[in-house]
Amino acid sequence: MLLILWLLVLLPALAYALRPRDGAVLAPARLAVLRAAVLLGAFAVAVVEAASLFTALTARAVLFSWIAATVAVIAAVLVRSVRDVAPEDAPGPFANLDALREELRSRRGATRRTWRRTKSAAAAAPAWQWGLACVITILGISVAVLAIASSPNNFDSQTYHLPRIEHWVQNASVAVYPTGIHRQVDIGPGSEYLLTHLRLLSGGDGAYNLLQFLAAIGAALAASRIAAQLGGGPIAQLATVFVISTTPEVLLQASSTQVDLVAAAWVACLATIVLDEFTRPGDDRTGANAIIRATAPHTDALYLGLTLGLIAVTKTTGLLAAAPLLLVWGIGRLVRDGHRRRPCLCGRSPGRCSRADTSRAAAARATTVASSLAIIALALILVGPFLLRMQQAFGNPLGPDVLRESIGVQTADPRLLLINALRIAQTGLDTPLPFLSDGFAAAVNGLANLMGVDVNDPRITFGSTEFPVPAWYPDEDRAAFPITGIASLSGLAWFAIKGPGLRRAYAAALAVAFIGVVCTVSWQPWVNRLVMFLVVLGAPAAGLVIAHLIRSAGRALAEKRRRRAGIALVTVFAVAASFAGILTVAYGYPRRLAGTFSVFGLSDLEERFVRRSEWLPQYEQAAAAVAAQDPERVGLVQGNDSWEYPWWILLPDDTELVALQSVVPGEAPADPGSVDAIVCAEDIEECRMLTPEGWEFYDLGTVAYALPPDGS
């Protein structure tokens, strides 16, 4: 918790140092926080990669790096403080101490006046706004309690998210290592890089859940700022945060060690920085605005490049949204550059002025191209080392064939792609109402039959899974979001039909992103969590359309029937969303506040095994028997989806764990004869075959272990 407090002090301090100039952008405080998060995230990734180059990924190296970062942040804060209080006409920061003191008093007075205005506005806010704020606060506190009180118990985290961190700590490097679970080495490691810092500095996993909790806050901040950039006022921004805060999948993941919210937060950061290009001060080219316009491309390129790299290294599906958003940014800049004209006031002929304008436009286009290349270069600095390791290990920077073939779509048949899109939509909008859920699924099946294709065609379906599946229940791996989805789709449709150009461009970018998902990601029962970045990006559209309905209902001249309909629609939405959110934190799975399996009624190990409680006695028995031998080195035998992480928790801390199987080319597994004991999960027959002759083999069902003869 001290580490988290350290971060919570460091982040706002850096945000203060990075705060944009007054009047430069909309919602500058939120942008400053997001910039700080991006810089700290990029720094954390760079530290892990740099330390791994020297096999020095240790607690000491990470501690020194954060001490250095803290010193740098303190220096940046001091510099910014002096600049903030120094009068603009002062020749130096300490040239006129009286002027400095007077400026500081003036700013303090302005701050007090701003605070009084804020309090007055809050006091005058309608009761329903306070109601939404209370729901957001209650849900936020509830999720924070779950994140702090719960032990990591996500299924994928037991298999590859968290075991890979233990291997990195053991090896003092993130280099590829032998393993029988290929996802430990070929899935984007960005989120786990951040957790590695916590692991090395704290020595455990007690703070792991807070990463996604902070990511949820960051996603909400970014989404609310996007709402402001798209023309939404305070009501639209509040509604946007409310939509995100009541989305079941967001609430469930915000207390887990999954990575989808982290990726979604980075995508939202990129989106809001992209929109800054279109929402800065208008055509004023003089004074402060001229400085802002001159420095904006370079500043944007820095943060866009870092954010793009964080997306790529965390979860590559986020690039499906990053690409069209960056395309909007680039096209917008080029169009703006091509139309830069000034009135000819210099006394020269119009032709000479035109040539000067053409030169300026060409220079501006060159700056845009250079900025685009800088964005790509910065992104490659962050994700490049991981891609290089994948190329060296598997001959492809995207990883092994099995990864791409199992997750990715393997066809370009438009009929199958349409079915894939409809299945993803049905799973995301699933409800507990059978006539809606079953009706939608039946329609998809009927359309597939009509077009002569298999609704579960293996080219668009993950593994042996079958459509449909019930997804309405609040389970972190598959929880649907019908309320959020319908509100977001309504808002995006409204953007496309009646919105100004920027809203239409934003809606088009999200449509392209969804098409990208449909064309690259096979349907799977847990597809809902894979599109979390689209849920977050769609929330501002929902917030704006809700605000529009509220404004329409409040107009005195509105038709009475229409006004009642608008009020009823918004009320039903707010009540249903609040109810869904409260039920999610109270009875969600696998972490809940009430009922059976409540976090307050389970031990640490019971929480970790809540998804597979029948495995706990077997793991405990095997780990106790192995630990009794005081082993220095233990061999692992397991299937591709087995739980490895419990062994790291149950066996002594100083025990080295090595894989006796390896699916990584060029990385040979350990010799069974070189270990002091063997533990197995699920792949029991393979374990029996790898057990050295003469060893005692104990089959417990799902788990097994092997020990050498007494005295050997």
DRENFI-584349 format. One record per residue (C-alpha): x, y, z; residue in one letter. Coordinates in steps of 0.5 Angstrom, whole numbers, plus 500, padded with zeros to 3 digits. Example, Ala and Ser with C-alpha at 12.3 -4.5 7.8 and 13.67 -1.06 7.14 Angstrom:
2
525491516A 527498514S 
This chain:
712
500500500M 506505501L 508504494L 501505492I 501512496L 508513493W 505513486L 499517488L 503522490V 508522484L 502522479L 499529481P 506532482A 508530475L 501532472A 502539475Y 509539472A 506537465L 500542466R 498545459P 498553458R 492556460D 487556455G 491551451A 486545451V 480543454L 480540461A 487541462P 487538469A 485532466R 490532460L 495533465A 494527469V 493523463L 500525460R 503524467A 500517467A 503516460V 510518462L 510514468L 507508464G 513508459A 518509464F 516503467A 516499461V 523502459A 526500466V 524493465V 527492458E 533496460A 534492466A 533486463S 539487458L 544486463F 540481467T 539486472A 531486473L 532486481T 529490487A 535494487R 535496480A 527498480V 528502487L 534506484F 530507478S 524510482W 528514486I 531517480A 524518477A 522522484T 528526484V 526528477A 519530478V 521534484I 526538480A 520539474A 515541480V 520546482L 521549475V 514549474R 512552480S 517558479V 515559472R 507559475D 509565480V 514569476A 511575472P 511575465E 515581464D 520579470A 527578467P 529572471G 525568476P 528571482F 530578479A 524581483N 522578489L 516583491D 513582484A 514574485L 510575492R 505579489E 504574483E 503569488L 498572492R 494574486S 494567484R 492564491R 486569491G 484567484A 484559486T 480561492R 475565488R 475559483T 474554489W 468558491R 465558484R 465551484T 462550491K 456554489S 455550482A 455544486A 450546491A 446549486A 446542482A 440538481P 438533486A 439528480W 446530478Q 448528486W 444522485G 449520479L 455522483A 453518489C 452512485V 459513482I 462514489T 459508492I 461503486L 468506486G 469505493I 466498493S 471496487V 476499491A 474495497V 474489493L 481490489A 484491496I 481485500A 481480494S 487476492S 488475485P 484469482N 483471475N 483464471F 488467466D 492470471S 493463474Q 496460468T 500466464Y 499473467H 502472474L 507466473P 511470467R 512475472I 515470477E 519467472H 522474470W 524476477V 527469478Q 531470472N 532477473A 530478466S 524478461V 528474456A 524468453V 525462457Y 523455456P 515453458T 510449456G 505455456I 506459450H 502465452R 507466458Q 512468453V 508471446D 502475449I 503482450G 507483457P 506491458G 501490464S 505485467E 511490466Y 508495471L 506489476L 513487476T 515493479H 510492484L 512485485R 520487486L 518493491L 513489495S 515482495G 508480493G 502480489D 498484495G 497491490A 496487484Y 489488483N 490496484L 493497477L 486495473Q 483499479F 487505477L 486504470A 479504470A 479511473I 484513468G 479511462A 473514466A 478521466L 480520459A 473518456A 470524460S 475529457R 473526450I 466528451A 468535453A 472535446Q 466533442L 462538445G 459536451G 458540457G 458538465P 452534464I 455530458A 461529462Q 458526468L 453522464A 460519461T 463517467V 456514470F 456510464V 463507465I 462506472S 456502471T 458497466T 459491469P 465488465E 469495467V 467494475L 469486475L 475488471Q 477494476A 479489481S 482484477S 489482474T 486482467Q 489487462V 483489458D 482495462L 489497462V 489497454A 483501454A 485506458A 491507454W 487507448V 482512451A 489517452C 491516445L 484518443A 483524447T 490527445I 488526438V 482530439L 486536442D 488537434E 481539433F 479543439T 485548441R 484555440P 481557434G 485561428D 488566432D 495566430R 498571435T 500571442G 500565446A 496561441N 501562436A 506559441I 501553443I 500552435R 507552434A 509547439T 503542439A 505538434P 512536437H 508535444T 502531441D 507527437A 511525444L 505523448Y 502519442L 508515440G 509513447L 501512448T 501508441L 507504444G 504502451L 498500447I 502495442A 506492448V 500491452T 494488448K 495489440T 487489439T 488496442G 491498435L 485496432L 482503435A 489507435A 490506427A 483509425P 484515430L 491516428L 489517421L 484522423V 489526427W 494525421G 488527415I 486533420G 493536420R 494535413L 488538411V 489544416R 496545413D 493545406G 488551408H 493555412R 492562409R 493569411R 490576409P 496580405C 497585409L 505586408C 504591402G 507585397R 503583391S 498577392P 502573388G 508573393R 504573399C 501566395S 508563394R 509565402A 503561404D 505555400T 512555403S 508555410R 503550408A 509545405A 513546412A 507545416A 506538412R 513536413A 512537420T 506533420T 510527416V 516528421A 511528427S 508522424S 515518423L 516520430A 510517433I 512510430I 519511432A 517512439L 512506439A 517502437L 522504442I 517501447L 514495443V 521494439G 524489444P 518485445F 517484438L 525482437L 524477442R 518474438M 522474432Q 528471434Q 524465438A 518464433F 521467426G 515472427N 514478431P 507477432L 509470435G 508463434P 502460429D 498457434V 497464437L 495467431R 491461428E 487460435S 485467436I 485470429G 480470424V 482465418Q 478467412T 476473408A 469471406D 464476407P 458472410R 462469415L 465476417L 458478418L 456472422I 462474426N 460481427A 453479429L 455474434R 460479437I 454484438A 449478441Q 454476446T 456484448G 448485448L 446479452D 441480457T 437475462P 431476458L 430470454P 426472449F 431478447L 437473448S 434467445D 431471439G 437475437F 441468437A 436465433A 436470428A 444470427V 443462427N 437463422G 441468418L 447463417A 443458415N 440462410L 447464407M 449457407G 455458412V 456454419D 455459425V 460456429N 465455423D 472454426P 475460421R 471465425I 471461432T 476460438F 477453439G 471448440S 467453443T 460454440E 455460440F 451462443P 453462451V 449466456P 453472457A 449476462W 451474468Y 456478472P 462474471D 469478469E 471473463D 464474459R 459479462A 455483457A 454490457F 447491454P 445498457I 452501456T 452498449G 445500447I 446507449A 453508446S 450505439L 445510440S 450516441G 454514435L 448513430A 446520433W 453523431F 453520424A 446523422I 446530426K 453531429G 458536426P 464533422G 469532429L 463527432R 462524425R 470523424A 470520431Y 464515430A 467513423A 474511427A 470507432L 466504426A 473502423V 475499429A 469495430F 470492423I 477491425G 475487431V 470483426V 476481421C 481479426T 478477432V 475470432S 468470436W 469466443Q 465466449P 469471453W 470476447V 466482451N 472483455R 477483448L 472489446V 473493453M 477499449F 471500444L 466500450V 470506453V 471509447L 463509446G 461512453A 462519451P 457518445A 452515450A 454521455G 452526449L 446523447V 444522454I 445530455A 441531449H 435528452L 436531458I 436538455R 431537450S 426534456A 428541460G 426546454R 420550456A 417549449L 418542448A 412538447E 409535453K 409528450R 416528448R 418531454R 415526458R 418520454A 425523454G 425524462I 422517462A 427514458L 433517462V 430515468T 429508466V 437508463F 439511470A 435506474V 437500470A 444502470A 445503477S 441497479F 446493474A 452496477G 450495485I 448487483L 455487480T 459489486V 455485491A 454479487Y 459479481G 464473480Y 469471482P 470477487R 463479491R 462483497L 456479499A 453472499G 457465498T 464466496F 464474499S 471476500V 470477507F 468470508G 474467505L 481465506S 487468502D 488461499L 480460498E 480466494E 485464490R 481458488F 474460488V 474458481R 476451482R 475450489S 476442488E 483443486W 485447493L 486441497P 490437491Q 495443490Y 496444498E 497436499Q 502436493A 506443495A 506441503A 509434501A 514437496V 516443501A 517437506A 523435502Q 526442502D 528442495P 532447491E 529446484R 522443482V 520441475G 514443472L 509439468V 503442466Q 498443460G 497449456N 491452460D 494449467S 494453473W 502454475E 501461479Y 499457485P 506453485W 509460486W 505461492I 505455496L 512453495L 518456499P 520463496D 527460495D 525454491T 527455483E 521453479L 523450472V 519447466A 520440464L 517441457Q 518447452S 514449446V 519455445V 523454439P 531454442G 529454449E 530447452A 527444458P 530442464A 532435465D 528431470P 534429473G 536436475S 531437479V 529435487D 522434486A 516435480I 509438481V 504437475C 497440473A 492436469E 497433464D 498427469I 500422464E 506426461E 508428468C 508420469R 513419463M 517425465L 518422472T 525419473P 526412474E 525410481G 522416483W 515415487E 509418483F 503421487Y 497422483D 491426486L 487427480G 488434477T 494435481V 500430481A 507430484Y 514426484A 519425489L 526422489P 527415493P 528417501D 536419502G 537420495S 
